[in-house]
């Protein structure tokens, strides 16, 4: 049964790549309602992938231990339209990440925005707005911020 | 189907699809910025030049401003097929109270979209590319999603009268196609011999291997093309019907990106993000 489910999943997620720019509307209830900012964290991996782009980074917890976080953003097709590329950042880059962390306390969540070392701001599409409360990023309505 | 893991999988499929189509229908879409005809589709200099004669070659983006169906009433055989199909959009693009129905849409299993569904879903983001090119005696059409292609024979050959019977060719996901110029600006493609597994649309309408699908591409000017797709399938429908009308627009940079279903990326997403996050989207 488990094997069958895995097969279903494998194929299922592939479908998401077809959904393009607006494929990310799932499961935000699992994430906190207010974002957390992680300043000057180090990227360990950047998966420019479907169904969702994943950003892995190391950040220190309250006791000084390094924790590897996983942060999802939209699909590449969507992010390209708002200025992202596959090489926007990569392992070793120090950035600041604002994200909606998982309520269950695990080191995972949904991106709000990444601020690169040169000040460039890369928003998430779905929860990338600056209006608070998990607002959607709307480049036409919000002035771009450095 | 009550397994929560399975529900999660299904949910991942359904909501994005709904969202995509919602945007495609014009609900919730963002303002189109200046210099664009649609999000991500740069506007060409105006005014467009005249349409070149008997020439569709180049990369086009779309479908833009499309309309689907409505499908004709089905025959009992068509109804029987349709009953077996569980769409992720059973209520006509509406998600009721966050409930996400299980679906056996072939999309879910990353099966080939097949023709004619790929005309819509190759570009479900509304920014997909389709490239018209040529080879001896045929026109080639390549699609961005999954990088699939079709060949449209223009040498006057006949379409197969049957498929999947002794002495006849096997059916195909993208069928057998022939094309001709109706006039200097309208290219007509007739297709048959389709594999019956793909769905015609998101709702799950069936197509028989003997269906005759006609596409009419009319180049309006240098940058605009109109498409009409009709379905004539007496086995499954009581009368012919228009499956889609859409506009295609000239792709400014003439280059489109790759877009694939990649199961390994899905596995990474599941293991790295959704499991740790405890995402629950279905009750």
Interface residues (C-beta under 8 A of the other chain):
Chain A: X5 X8 X9 X10 X11 X12 X13 X14 X15 X16 X17 X18 X19 X20 X21 X22 X23 X24 X25 X26 X27 X29 X30 X31 X47 X49 X50 X51 X52 X54 X56 X70 X72 X76 X77 X78 X80 X81 X102 X103 X104 X106 X107 X108 X109 X138 X139 X140 X141
Chain B: X3 X5 X6 X9 X10 X11 X12 X13 X15 X16 X17 X18 X19 X20 X22 X23 X30 X31 X33 X39 X40 X105 X107 X108 X109 X110 X111 X121 X124 X125 X126 X127 X128 X145 X257 X259 X260 X261 X262 X263 X265 X266 X267 X268 X269 X270 X272 X273 X274 X276 X277 X278 X279 X280 X281
